[in-house]
Amino acid sequence: MPELNLVTGATGFIGRALVRRLSEAGERVRCLVRPGGDISRLNLPGVEFFTGDLLDPACLPGALAGAGRVWHLAALVRPPGTLVSRKKLLEQFRAINEQAPARLAEAAAGAGVRRFIHFSSIAALGPGEDLGDGAEPKPLTYYGRSKLAGELLLKTTAATLGLDHIILRPSMIYGPGAAGWEPLFGAARRGRAAVPGNAANTVSVCYIENFLDAALLAAEKAPFGSAFNISEGSLSIMDLLFTLGAALDKSPALIPLPVALLKTVSAIFGASLGLTGLYLPGFMGADPARLHEACASWSHNCEGIRALGWKPAVPTARALAISMGTRS
């Protein structure tokens, strides 16, 4: 009988795609989903569901029963709503991104899980040029710092318990239905885009199917305790927009926004909002760290995962066209 895989965060973009790939491979999958979670796209062969809350320790033994591998994708990237308490926001990041991975790992060790695959983020490293798997982390945002803290606590817990684990750091993952990419796709379709400065800063990207190839390979072959950055390469914002435009036979007009002015406005707005103790999750202008992150360059050295034999199967230009629906 195939091994049972427990997947958290299965209703998210990457989680849904992972469950599909595991199902297609004939694996058994159990998805830990919250009450009311949308499982409509997860009803696939070999897939079952366990309803519970990742933050509720009482539900973990049942979710983990009989599992050989755990794929932990559940995370908080940005809280829902418009205005949130900064204190509450930090508490949520700490509970979900920092503490939950280690608690799940502890329960997994007790349940006899064979391997724990933790999905972190390149945000845990922060921006930089040619950053390797072991680069010194310099995260900028609340999210990035919480993901780094989660990595460190997981490593300590897993090492203490002797739990076989690996850490994957996805770059900007794109594909059909990737909601976070819609602003870029929309700009390409309109044929114009407002960009910070001269759009020369780079972003580290990976097509969802290429990323899953890497994740599945690492789950089978990566040594105990390994951490891998996963990116198919870096593109400047300008090159990215022109590549998207080429898929639509358009050449987008770029509208440069002065970076110094953006940072000044963000600092003033962020400081003013900070006095209230509130935070605007969806507004980059209220968070100087997020604006810095958006204007910085992200380039990652992925020699670790490539040494295992991974090579992106779908070229970036074609993958971007597939993602926008102009190619199949």
RAKA-V632919 format. One record per residue. N is the residue number from 0. SS is DSSP state (2 for helix, 1 for strand, 0 for the rest). NEAR is the number of other C-alpha atoms within 8 Angstrom. Layout:
[[N:SS:NEAR] [N:SS:NEAR]]
This chain:
[[0:0:2] [1:0:6] [2:0:9] [3:1:12] [4:1:13] [5:1:15] [6:1:15] [7:1:12] [8:0:13] [9:0:16] [10:0:11] [11:0:7] [12:2:9] [13:2:9] [14:2:13] [15:2:12] [16:2:10] [17:2:10] [18:2:13] [19:2:10] [20:2:9] [21:2:11] [22:2:14] [23:2:8] [24:0:6] [25:0:9] [26:0:12] [27:1:12] [28:1:14] [29:1:13] [30:1:13] [31:1:16] [32:1:14] [33:0:9] [34:0:7] [35:0:4] [36:0:7] [37:0:6] [38:0:7] [39:0:5] [40:0:7] [41:0:10] [42:0:7] [43:0:8] [44:0:7] [45:0:9] [46:1:13] [47:1:7] [48:1:8] [49:1:9] [50:1:8] [51:0:11] [52:0:10] [53:0:11] [54:0:7] [55:0:8] [56:2:8] [57:2:5] [58:2:10] [59:2:11] [60:2:10] [61:2:6] [62:2:11] [63:2:12] [64:0:7] [65:0:7] [66:1:13] [67:1:12] [68:1:13] [69:1:13] [70:1:12] [71:1:12] [72:0:13] [73:0:8] [74:0:7] [75:0:10] [76:0:5] [77:0:7] [78:0:7] [79:0:5] [80:0:6] [81:0:7] [82:1:8] [83:1:11] [84:1:9] [85:2:9] [86:2:7] [87:2:8] [88:2:10] [89:2:9] [90:2:8] [91:2:10] [92:2:13] [93:2:10] [94:2:10] [95:2:13] [96:2:15] [97:2:16] [98:2:11] [99:2:12] [100:2:13] [101:2:13] [102:2:9] [103:2:10] [104:2:13] [105:2:11] [106:2:11] [107:2:12] [108:2:11] [109:2:7] [110:0:11] [111:0:8] [112:0:15] [113:0:8] [114:1:12] [115:1:15] [116:1:13] [117:1:12] [118:1:11] [119:0:13] [120:0:12] [121:2:11] [122:2:13] [123:2:15] [124:0:13] [125:0:13] [126:0:12] [127:1:10] [128:1:8] [129:1:7] [130:1:10] [131:0:10] [132:0:10] [133:0:6] [134:0:7] [135:0:5] [136:0:8] [137:0:8] [138:0:12] [139:0:12] [140:0:10] [141:2:8] [142:2:12] [143:2:15] [144:2:12] [145:2:13] [146:2:14] [147:2:14] [148:2:10] [149:2:14] [150:2:11] [151:2:8] [152:2:11] [153:2:11] [154:2:9] [155:2:8] [156:2:11] [157:2:14] [158:2:8] [159:2:7] [160:2:8] [161:0:7] [162:0:13] [163:0:10] [164:1:12] [165:1:16] [166:1:13] [167:1:14] [168:1:12] [169:1:14] [170:0:12] [171:1:9] [172:1:11] [173:1:12] [174:0:12] [175:0:8] [176:0:6] [177:0:10] [178:2:5] [179:2:5] [180:2:8] [181:2:8] [182:2:7] [183:2:9] [184:2:10] [185:2:8] [186:2:11] [187:2:16] [188:2:10] [189:2:8] [190:0:11] [191:1:11] [192:1:12] [193:1:8] [194:1:11] [195:1:10] [196:0:9] [197:0:7] [198:0:10] [199:0:8] [200:0:10] [201:1:12] [202:1:12] [203:1:14] [204:1:13] [205:1:16] [206:1:14] [207:2:11] [208:2:7] [209:2:13] [210:2:14] [211:2:11] [212:2:9] [213:2:11] [214:2:9] [215:2:8] [216:2:11] [217:2:11] [218:2:10] [219:2:6] [220:2:7] [221:0:10] [222:0:6] [223:0:7] [224:0:9] [225:0:9] [226:1:10] [227:1:11] [228:1:16] [229:1:14] [230:0:14] [231:0:11] [232:1:9] [233:1:12] [234:1:11] [235:1:11] [236:2:12] [237:2:10] [238:2:8] [239:2:9] [240:2:11] [241:2:11] [242:2:10] [243:2:13] [244:2:14] [245:2:9] [246:2:11] [247:0:9] [248:0:6] [249:0:10] [250:0:8] [251:0:13] [252:1:7] [253:1:8] [254:1:8] [255:1:10] [256:1:9] [257:0:8] [258:2:9] [259:2:6] [260:2:7] [261:2:10] [262:2:11] [263:2:8] [264:2:9] [265:2:14] [266:2:11] [267:2:8] [268:2:10] [269:2:12] [270:2:8] [271:2:8] [272:2:11] [273:2:9] [274:0:7] [275:0:6] [276:0:9] [277:1:11] [278:1:11] [279:1:9] [280:0:12] [281:0:6] [282:0:7] [283:2:10] [284:2:11] [285:2:12] [286:0:11] [287:2:12] [288:2:8] [289:2:10] [290:2:12] [291:2:10] [292:2:11] [293:2:6] [294:2:9] [295:0:10] [296:0:10] [297:1:13] [298:1:14] [299:1:15] [300:0:9] [301:0:12] [302:2:7] [303:2:9] [304:2:13] [305:2:9] [306:2:7] [307:0:10] [308:0:6] [309:0:10] [310:0:6] [311:0:8] [312:0:5] [313:0:9] [314:0:7] [315:2:9] [316:2:9] [317:2:9] [318:2:11] [319:2:14] [320:2:12] [321:2:12] [322:2:11] [323:0:10] [324:0:8] [325:0:9] [326:0:7] [327:0:4]]
